[in-house]
């Protein structure tokens, strides 16, 4: 079995917020699968990723669909992040 890539999130179980959103990063790009079953749109997982990013001090700044089943999300650390370090 291949090892999971932390920046590719296919299910809620794949979300490891601590390894993705940590204070050493200024920007994070995450691929979130939004159509897991035959065209059924699932934005719940996107909301969960955004919530975890916000808790860790990151804001969603851009998103773009990739093919029909993925959403690429770019998160930037909050401006006041430097004061936190």
ABEGO torsion letter per residue (X at the ends): XBBBBAABBABAAABBAAAABBAABABBBBBBBABABGGBBBAAAAAAAAAAAAAAGBBBABBBBBEAABBBBBBBBBAAAAAAX
